[in-house]
């Protein structure tokens, strides 16, 4: 009887250790979009005040997980590769930094700004797509407008598409967030980098349009 009880108690003691050894859940990786490289300028234009927002995203993108498309009507959500904060906020701040850089202005406000902020041009963004496609390319589709915030007059409206090839097409097709690319990199490193390049392309088009409205 003693032997039986000793064996039973020993087995119960070792069971949690065995369960701990089976816990192989990978750590969650967090990502942010990157801004474009600084454009050197000797005479920054501090006279133009730009307001960014509101920026709206589809509901399926308003989540921590990075989204990839694995079919025309099917999405994959990366449980262990997530945004380090709200994607909407990240997009707004990257656009603001890029436009500040491209337009050589320090006077950039994020929506909602204070009523007394001297905003001359408001840029609104309505995102339609912002994810990696089945073919491995990263797609950004947006409707954007430039508005006079003082009068509410819409000065320009456009629909733009941007597509960047990503390195890890296999990761998008399988929805696998654990495959490494060597040197500690993961497939979503290249996905987020491609998304950042699409935002840079959008920023350049907005900056060109603003320069046109300003008569430059």
Secondary structure, 3 states (H helix, E strand, C coil): CHHHHHHHHHHHHHHHHHHHHCCCCCCCEEECCCCCCCCCCCCCCCCCCEEEEEEECCHHHCCCEEEEEEECCEEEEEEEEEECCCHHHHHHHHHHHHHHHHHCCCCEEECCCCCCCCCCEEEEEEEEEEEECCCCEEEEEEEEEEECCCCCCEEEEEEEEEEEECCCHHHHHHCCCCCEEECCEEHHHHHHHHHHHHHHHHHHHHHHHHHHHCCC
